Amino acid sequence: MLSAPSQLLMRSADTFAQGKWLLVNPTDSQIAVQLNNPAIKVFHQYFDIYQQSCAAGNSAQHSFTAAYPTDEKFDGAVIYMPKSKDQAKMLMANVAACLGENGSLLLVGENKGGVKSAAKMLETISSQVNKVDSARHCALFGAQIDKPVKPFDLAKWQSEINISVAGLDYKICSLPGVFNHGAVDLGTKVLLENLPEIKTGRLLDFGCGAGVIGCYLGLQSPESEVLMSDVSALAVYCSKESARLNGVNAKVVASNGLMDVQGKFSAVYTNPPFHTGIQTDYSVTEGFIGQLKQYLTKSGSLTLVANKFLRYSELLEQRFGAVGLIAQTTKFSLYQCSRVK
């Protein structure tokens, strides 16, 4: 099913019927199929939509990466407006460098998702910005590039942060669009500062973001095998860089939930996501908890921190024989779970 922004794009389908177009972070897996132009390429930063899109049509059209290579030039591009405005600016800088002379750059998104700020963003690359269309509580803005475009280098957008948490000082790489960009999330601090003794063996940081938890585990338990997973290409990139900065021997994988995670773990640690785009969505964490049995050793444990308003305790008690509330603040609850049912 087409998302509302894609339905708006389809009203201008003739625009995309010819020429080389790049679609960036579509919010559904069907738009490339529906537009039916074999010259269209699709740049994904989210592994779930990337996998679904490859399954729906020509997988060669689709790329999953943190930044799109700028050696291939396009006539035009459409960016689906992300929640983070800084991520939108980074995507614009990347995509503008992928366009040929006088190329067209369009931004589409939901009104409540911040697309109204697209016009001001597009003014950095064009002297004339137009509102192309609006419908289904979405808007489409477009511009033709007529201002200088700088070469794009992802490394210039990343920042290295010195953090101090639970008695340990280390570095983290961060990029716009990664969870809690530029800082350590308070929930993650609650988890790390109240950790029971870290188990040895295979350890999983699920929904790793910039790799704050995974790097802490690797530094505190260097004999363990640490795996970090996330659905975001930006998070995978940052976690790999964070591991490198700290000399942590960790593996980082892109995964839609646990689908692409292999093997069993003696312990799993997570500050799980509860948003998909601008929507509150618990399904990823609910699916993660429901599937965890096949990923834990017999004596394996789960340590999970969550906002207090997220009532995960009942769900955890359905899946584990022992669920303990080991720390709580005014905003967060930290659970330690063992004896998987």
DOVOTI-701631 format. One record per residue (C-alpha): y, z, x; residue in three letters; residue number from 0. Coordinates in pm, whole numbers. Layout:
<recs>
+--------+--------+--------+------+-----+
:      v :      w :      u : code : pos :
+--------+--------+--------+------+-----+
:      Y :      Z :      X :  ALA : NUM :
...
+--------+--------+--------+------+-----+
</recs>
This chain:
<recs>
+--------+--------+--------+------+-----+
:      v :      w :      u : code : pos :
+--------+--------+--------+------+-----+
:      0 :      0 :      0 :  MET :   0 :
:    346 :    -86 :    127 :  LEU :   1 :
:    585 :    201 :    192 :  SER :   2 :
:    926 :    193 :     21 :  ALA :   3 :
:   1105 :     61 :    337 :  PRO :   4 :
:    844 :   -216 :    369 :  SER :   5 :
:    887 :   -308 :      2 :  GLN :   6 :
:   1259 :   -346 :     74 :  LEU :   7 :
:   1182 :   -570 :    373 :  LEU :   8 :
:    961 :   -790 :    155 :  MET :   9 :
:   1268 :   -876 :    -56 :  ARG :  10 :
:   1391 :  -1062 :    257 :  SER :  11 :
:   1050 :  -1203 :    351 :  ALA :  12 :
:   1196 :  -1551 :    409 :  ASP :  13 :
:   1403 :  -1410 :    696 :  THR :  14 :
:   1085 :  -1311 :    882 :  PHE :  15 :
:    880 :  -1621 :    797 :  ALA :  16 :
:    982 :  -1805 :   1114 :  GLN :  17 :
:   1068 :  -1713 :   1472 :  GLY :  18 :
:    946 :  -1431 :   1692 :  LYS :  19 :
:   1000 :  -1091 :   1533 :  TRP :  20 :
:    919 :   -740 :   1653 :  LEU :  21 :
:    851 :   -468 :   1397 :  LEU :  22 :
:    896 :   -114 :   1527 :  VAL :  23 :
:    714 :    190 :   1387 :  ASN :  24 :
:    634 :     57 :   1039 :  PRO :  25 :
:    545 :    337 :    800 :  THR :  26 :
:    242 :    156 :    658 :  ASP :  27 :
:    -35 :    -68 :    789 :  SER :  28 :
:     19 :   -367 :    560 :  GLN :  29 :
:    364 :   -508 :    634 :  ILE :  30 :
:    254 :   -742 :    918 :  ALA :  31 :
:    -21 :   -882 :    695 :  VAL :  32 :
:    218 :   -927 :    403 :  GLN :  33 :
:    485 :  -1105 :    607 :  LEU :  34 :
:    220 :  -1351 :    728 :  ASN :  35 :
:    398 :  -1480 :   1037 :  ASN :  36 :
:    157 :  -1506 :   1334 :  PRO :  37 :
:    451 :  -1479 :   1577 :  ALA :  38 :
:    528 :  -1125 :   1458 :  ILE :  39 :
:    443 :   -842 :   1699 :  LYS :  40 :
:    432 :   -475 :   1603 :  VAL :  41 :
:    530 :   -186 :   1830 :  PHE :  42 :
:    376 :    147 :   1730 :  HIS :  43 :
:    451 :    494 :   1863 :  GLN :  44 :
:    214 :    661 :   1612 :  TYR :  45 :
:   -158 :    624 :   1658 :  PHE :  46 :
:   -264 :    666 :   1295 :  ASP :  47 :
:    -61 :    369 :   1166 :  ILE :  48 :
:   -154 :    171 :   1478 :  TYR :  49 :
:   -527 :    217 :   1412 :  GLN :  50 :
:   -491 :    137 :   1042 :  GLN :  51 :
:   -285 :   -173 :   1121 :  SER :  52 :
:   -540 :   -304 :   1372 :  CYS :  53 :
:   -812 :   -257 :   1110 :  ALA :  54 :
:   -605 :   -435 :    844 :  ALA :  55 :
:   -534 :   -755 :   1034 :  GLY :  56 :
:   -492 :   -920 :   1371 :  ASN :  57 :
:   -524 :   -636 :   1625 :  SER :  58 :
:   -366 :   -854 :   1896 :  ALA :  59 :
:    -36 :   -831 :   1707 :  GLN :  60 :
:    -20 :   -455 :   1757 :  HIS :  61 :
:     72 :   -240 :   2058 :  SER :  62 :
:     61 :    138 :   2088 :  PHE :  63 :
:    293 :    258 :   2362 :  THR :  64 :
:    583 :    494 :   2433 :  ALA :  65 :
:    817 :    202 :   2520 :  ALA :  66 :
:    785 :   -170 :   2456 :  TYR :  67 :
:    789 :   -398 :   2765 :  PRO :  68 :
:   1110 :   -597 :   2787 :  THR :  69 :
:    971 :   -907 :   2962 :  ASP :  70 :
:    881 :  -1072 :   2628 :  GLU :  71 :
:   1186 :  -1186 :   2431 :  LYS :  72 :
:   1216 :  -1196 :   2050 :  PHE :  73 :
:   1451 :  -1364 :   1807 :  ASP :  74 :
:   1487 :  -1046 :   1608 :  GLY :  75 :
:   1352 :   -696 :   1551 :  ALA :  76 :
:   1330 :   -440 :   1272 :  VAL :  77 :
:   1327 :    -69 :   1353 :  ILE :  78 :
:   1202 :    172 :   1089 :  TYR :  79 :
:   1448 :    459 :   1108 :  MET :  80 :
:   1286 :    769 :   1263 :  PRO :  81 :
:   1369 :   1126 :   1163 :  LYS :  82 :
:   1533 :   1192 :   1502 :  SER :  83 :
:   1864 :   1011 :   1557 :  LYS :  84 :
:   1819 :   1046 :   1933 :  ASP :  85 :
:   1483 :    870 :   1903 :  GLN :  86 :
:   1657 :    597 :   1699 :  ALA :  87 :
:   1913 :    550 :   1977 :  LYS :  88 :
:   1638 :    530 :   2240 :  MET :  89 :
:   1445 :    276 :   2030 :  LEU :  90 :
:   1759 :     68 :   1984 :  MET :  91 :
:   1818 :     62 :   2361 :  ALA :  92 :
:   1455 :    -39 :   2419 :  ASN :  93 :
:   1440 :   -303 :   2146 :  VAL :  94 :
:   1782 :   -455 :   2217 :  ALA :  95 :
:   1656 :   -526 :   2571 :  ALA :  96 :
:   1361 :   -714 :   2414 :  CYS :  97 :
:   1585 :   -958 :   2225 :  LEU :  98 :
:   1703 :  -1298 :   2332 :  GLY :  99 :
:   2068 :  -1403 :   2336 :  GLU : 100 :
:   2236 :  -1341 :   1997 :  ASN : 101 :
:   1918 :  -1178 :   1870 :  GLY : 102 :
:   1918 :   -992 :   1537 :  SER : 103 :
:   1852 :   -618 :   1517 :  LEU : 104 :
:   1784 :   -454 :   1181 :  LEU : 105 :
:   1728 :    -90 :   1083 :  LEU : 106 :
:   1548 :      2 :    762 :  VAL : 107 :
:   1467 :    339 :    613 :  GLY : 108 :
:   1498 :    586 :    329 :  GLU : 109 :
:   1843 :    713 :    237 :  ASN : 110 :
:   1730 :   1074 :    269 :  LYS : 111 :
:   1586 :    993 :    612 :  GLY : 112 :
:   1925 :    921 :    768 :  GLY : 113 :
:   1936 :    542 :    750 :  VAL : 114 :
:   2300 :    557 :    640 :  LYS : 115 :
:   2388 :    639 :   1002 :  SER : 116 :
:   2230 :    309 :   1112 :  ALA : 117 :
:   2554 :    115 :   1068 :  ALA : 118 :
:   2738 :    333 :   1320 :  LYS : 119 :
:   2447 :    307 :   1566 :  MET : 120 :
:   2441 :    -72 :   1541 :  LEU : 121 :
:   2811 :    -86 :   1627 :  GLU : 122 :
:   2714 :     -5 :   1987 :  THR : 123 :
:   2550 :   -347 :   2021 :  ILE : 124 :
:   2743 :   -559 :   1770 :  SER : 125 :
:   3101 :   -613 :   1653 :  SER : 126 :
:   2984 :   -688 :   1298 :  GLN : 127 :
:   2729 :   -481 :   1108 :  VAL : 128 :
:   2615 :   -572 :    757 :  ASN : 129 :
:   2431 :   -388 :    485 :  LYS : 130 :
:   2169 :   -650 :    409 :  VAL : 131 :
:   2001 :   -492 :    108 :  ASP : 132 :
:   1925 :   -165 :    -71 :  SER : 133 :
:   1658 :    -68 :   -322 :  ALA : 134 :
:   1392 :    198 :   -383 :  ARG : 135 :
:   1621 :    463 :   -232 :  HIS : 136 :
:   1618 :    267 :     94 :  CYS : 137 :
:   1869 :     57 :    284 :  ALA : 138 :
:   1849 :   -228 :    534 :  LEU : 139 :
:   2128 :   -278 :    788 :  PHE : 140 :
:   2154 :   -570 :   1028 :  GLY : 141 :
:   2360 :   -699 :   1318 :  ALA : 142 :
:   2363 :   -981 :   1570 :  GLN : 143 :
:   2388 :   -861 :   1928 :  ILE : 144 :
:   2719 :   -968 :   2083 :  ASP : 145 :
:   2786 :   -677 :   2319 :  LYS : 146 :
:   2633 :   -620 :   2665 :  PRO : 147 :
:   2281 :   -473 :   2664 :  VAL : 148 :
:   2166 :   -259 :   2956 :  LYS : 149 :
:   1815 :   -292 :   3105 :  PRO : 150 :
:   1587 :    -29 :   2952 :  PHE : 151 :
:   1415 :    239 :   3158 :  ASP : 152 :
:   1224 :    507 :   2966 :  LEU : 153 :
:   1248 :    746 :   3262 :  ALA : 154 :
:   1626 :    761 :   3216 :  LYS : 155 :
:   1576 :    906 :   2868 :  TRP : 156 :
:   1335 :   1180 :   2970 :  GLN : 157 :
:   1439 :   1526 :   3074 :  SER : 158 :
:   1261 :   1783 :   3287 :  GLU : 159 :
:   1298 :   2135 :   3151 :  ILE : 160 :
:   1236 :   2455 :   3340 :  ASN : 161 :
:   1075 :   2702 :   3103 :  ILE : 162 :
:    974 :   3065 :   3131 :  SER : 163 :
:    719 :   3188 :   2879 :  VAL : 164 :
:    462 :   3466 :   2881 :  ALA : 165 :
:    542 :   3552 :   3241 :  GLY : 166 :
:    497 :   3199 :   3371 :  LEU : 167 :
:    761 :   2959 :   3501 :  ASP : 168 :
:    683 :   2587 :   3485 :  TYR : 169 :
:    828 :   2245 :   3406 :  LYS : 170 :
:    799 :   2031 :   3095 :  ILE : 171 :
:    887 :   1664 :   3043 :  CYS : 172 :
:   1056 :   1583 :   2712 :  SER : 173 :
:   1176 :   1270 :   2530 :  LEU : 174 :
:   1371 :   1215 :   2208 :  PRO : 175 :
:   1128 :   1212 :   1916 :  GLY : 176 :
:    886 :   1462 :   2071 :  VAL : 177 :
:    840 :   1789 :   1882 :  PHE : 178 :
:   1123 :   2035 :   1955 :  ASN : 179 :
:   1274 :   1800 :   2216 :  HIS : 180 :
:   1438 :   1982 :   2505 :  GLY : 181 :
:   1320 :   2334 :   2424 :  ALA : 182 :
:   1017 :   2553 :   2365 :  VAL : 183 :
:    944 :   2601 :   1995 :  ASP : 184 :
:    956 :   2964 :   1881 :  LEU : 185 :
:    610 :   2936 :   1726 :  GLY : 186 :
:    466 :   2816 :   2057 :  THR : 187 :
:    630 :   3113 :   2232 :  LYS : 188 :
:    468 :   3350 :   1981 :  VAL : 189 :
:    130 :   3192 :   2054 :  LEU : 190 :
:    158 :   3204 :   2433 :  LEU : 191 :
:    312 :   3550 :   2452 :  GLU : 192 :
:     36 :   3703 :   2237 :  ASN : 193 :
:   -266 :   3514 :   2371 :  LEU : 194 :
:   -591 :   3704 :   2405 :  PRO : 195 :
:   -775 :   3646 :   2731 :  GLU : 196 :
:   -802 :   3271 :   2791 :  ILE : 197 :
:  -1157 :   3148 :   2780 :  LYS : 198 :
:  -1301 :   2925 :   3048 :  THR : 199 :
:  -1476 :   2594 :   2984 :  GLY : 200 :
:  -1331 :   2307 :   2783 :  ARG : 201 :
:   -998 :   2395 :   2621 :  LEU : 202 :
:   -813 :   2184 :   2363 :  LEU : 203 :
:   -439 :   2179 :   2293 :  ASP : 204 :
:   -427 :   2003 :   1954 :  PHE : 205 :
:    -95 :   1841 :   1858 :  GLY : 206 :
:     23 :   1894 :   2214 :  CYS : 207 :
:    379 :   1763 :   2187 :  GLY : 208 :
:    533 :   1785 :   2534 :  ALA : 209 :
:    231 :   1976 :   2669 :  GLY : 210 :
:    374 :   2330 :   2671 :  VAL : 211 :
:     49 :   2496 :   2563 :  ILE : 212 :
:   -186 :   2267 :   2754 :  GLY : 213 :
:      0 :   2313 :   3083 :  CYS : 214 :
:      7 :   2691 :   3034 :  TYR : 215 :
:   -371 :   2691 :   2983 :  LEU : 216 :
:   -424 :   2473 :   3288 :  GLY : 217 :
:   -206 :   2693 :   3508 :  LEU : 218 :
:   -362 :   3018 :   3389 :  GLN : 219 :
:   -720 :   2891 :   3388 :  SER : 220 :
:   -738 :   2622 :   3660 :  PRO : 221 :
:  -1118 :   2625 :   3656 :  GLU : 222 :
:  -1118 :   2509 :   3293 :  SER : 223 :
:  -1114 :   2150 :   3166 :  GLU : 224 :
:   -802 :   2105 :   2953 :  VAL : 225 :
:   -767 :   1829 :   2694 :  LEU : 226 :
:   -440 :   1763 :   2512 :  MET : 227 :
:   -419 :   1540 :   2205 :  SER : 228 :
:   -141 :   1407 :   1985 :  ASP : 229 :
:    -77 :   1122 :   1741 :  VAL : 230 :
:    252 :   1029 :   1913 :  SER : 231 :
:    272 :    793 :   2211 :  ALA : 232 :
:    588 :    976 :   2320 :  LEU : 233 :
:    401 :   1307 :   2317 :  ALA : 234 :
:    108 :   1159 :   2512 :  VAL : 235 :
:    352 :   1024 :   2771 :  TYR : 236 :
:    535 :   1358 :   2802 :  CYS : 237 :
:    216 :   1565 :   2823 :  SER : 238 :
:     85 :   1345 :   3103 :  LYS : 239 :
:    416 :   1383 :   3287 :  GLU : 240 :
:    420 :   1759 :   3225 :  SER : 241 :
:     68 :   1793 :   3365 :  ALA : 242 :
:    172 :   1589 :   3670 :  ARG : 243 :
:    484 :   1800 :   3727 :  LEU : 244 :
:    275 :   2118 :   3729 :  ASN : 245 :
:    -26 :   1989 :   3919 :  GLY : 246 :
:   -246 :   2056 :   3617 :  VAL : 247 :
:   -571 :   1859 :   3601 :  ASN : 248 :
:   -563 :   1778 :   3229 :  ALA : 249 :
:   -667 :   1481 :   3021 :  LYS : 250 :
:   -435 :   1359 :   2746 :  VAL : 251 :
:   -551 :   1139 :   2458 :  VAL : 252 :
:   -393 :    976 :   2156 :  ALA : 253 :
:   -575 :   1082 :   1842 :  SER : 254 :
:   -532 :   1068 :   1466 :  ASN : 255 :
:   -625 :   1427 :   1393 :  GLY : 256 :
:   -954 :   1490 :   1574 :  LEU : 257 :
:  -1090 :   1137 :   1524 :  MET : 258 :
:  -1052 :   1036 :   1889 :  ASP : 259 :
:  -1135 :   1373 :   2046 :  VAL : 260 :
:  -1479 :   1389 :   2210 :  GLN : 261 :
:  -1716 :   1678 :   2285 :  GLY : 262 :
:  -1714 :   2051 :   2215 :  LYS : 263 :
:  -1469 :   2321 :   2324 :  PHE : 264 :
:  -1496 :   2690 :   2403 :  SER : 265 :
:  -1144 :   2741 :   2265 :  ALA : 266 :
:   -885 :   2544 :   2071 :  VAL : 267 :
:   -514 :   2630 :   2069 :  TYR : 268 :
:   -257 :   2478 :   1837 :  THR : 269 :
:     89 :   2493 :   1688 :  ASN : 270 :
:     -8 :   2226 :   1436 :  PRO : 271 :
:    220 :   1972 :   1268 :  PRO : 272 :
:    316 :   2004 :    904 :  PHE : 273 :
:    548 :   1706 :    876 :  HIS : 274 :
:    482 :   1335 :    849 :  THR : 275 :
:    815 :   1160 :    892 :  GLY : 276 :
:   1061 :   1343 :    667 :  ILE : 277 :
:    792 :   1467 :    427 :  GLN : 278 :
:    623 :   1807 :    438 :  THR : 279 :
:    253 :   1727 :    480 :  ASP : 280 :
:    -26 :   1978 :    541 :  TYR : 281 :
:   -310 :   1723 :    533 :  SER : 282 :
:   -337 :   1679 :    911 :  VAL : 283 :
:   -382 :   2053 :    970 :  THR : 284 :
:   -609 :   2096 :    669 :  GLU : 285 :
:   -828 :   1811 :    795 :  GLY : 286 :
:   -823 :   1959 :   1147 :  PHE : 287 :
:   -942 :   2300 :   1024 :  ILE : 288 :
:  -1206 :   2141 :    803 :  GLY : 289 :
:  -1351 :   1928 :   1084 :  GLN : 290 :
:  -1330 :   2183 :   1365 :  LEU : 291 :
:  -1687 :   2309 :   1329 :  LYS : 292 :
:  -1831 :   2005 :   1506 :  GLN : 293 :
:  -1587 :   2049 :   1798 :  TYR : 294 :
:  -1645 :   2417 :   1876 :  LEU : 295 :
:  -1928 :   2570 :   2077 :  THR : 296 :
:  -2130 :   2842 :   1907 :  LYS : 297 :
:  -1903 :   3111 :   2048 :  SER : 298 :
:  -1592 :   2894 :   2027 :  GLY : 299 :
:  -1260 :   3020 :   1892 :  SER : 300 :
:   -940 :   2888 :   1738 :  LEU : 301 :
:   -594 :   3030 :   1808 :  THR : 302 :
:   -338 :   2892 :   1562 :  LEU : 303 :
:     28 :   2973 :   1505 :  VAL : 304 :
:    205 :   2867 :   1186 :  ALA : 305 :
:    523 :   2928 :    992 :  ASN : 306 :
:    473 :   3231 :    769 :  LYS : 307 :
:    532 :   3030 :    453 :  PHE : 308 :
:    228 :   2811 :    534 :  LEU : 309 :
:    -64 :   2994 :    375 :  ARG : 310 :
:   -343 :   2895 :    612 :  TYR : 311 :
:   -529 :   3229 :    607 :  SER : 312 :
:   -740 :   3141 :    301 :  GLU : 313 :
:   -832 :   2803 :    447 :  LEU : 314 :
:   -925 :   2965 :    780 :  LEU : 315 :
:  -1140 :   3227 :    606 :  GLU : 316 :
:  -1335 :   2949 :    434 :  GLN : 317 :
:  -1428 :   2803 :    774 :  ARG : 318 :
:  -1461 :   3108 :   1002 :  PHE : 319 :
:  -1658 :   3431 :    981 :  GLY : 320 :
:  -1384 :   3626 :   1156 :  ALA : 321 :
:  -1012 :   3563 :   1107 :  VAL : 322 :
:   -764 :   3803 :   1266 :  GLY : 323 :
:   -387 :   3815 :   1232 :  LEU : 324 :
:   -306 :   3908 :   1592 :  ILE : 325 :
:     74 :   3875 :   1582 :  ALA : 326 :
:    347 :   3822 :   1326 :  GLN : 327 :
:    722 :   3781 :   1334 :  THR : 328 :
:    972 :   3724 :   1056 :  THR : 329 :
:    896 :   3350 :   1083 :  LYS : 330 :
:    549 :   3303 :   1233 :  PHE : 331 :
:    189 :   3421 :   1197 :  SER : 332 :
:    -64 :   3395 :   1480 :  LEU : 333 :
:   -433 :   3377 :   1388 :  TYR : 334 :
:   -739 :   3422 :   1609 :  GLN : 335 :
:  -1056 :   3280 :   1450 :  CYS : 336 :
:  -1420 :   3292 :   1561 :  SER : 337 :
:  -1777 :   3260 :   1427 :  ARG : 338 :
:  -1734 :   2920 :   1268 :  VAL : 339 :
:  -1930 :   2890 :    942 :  LYS : 340 :
+--------+--------+--------+------+-----+
</recs>
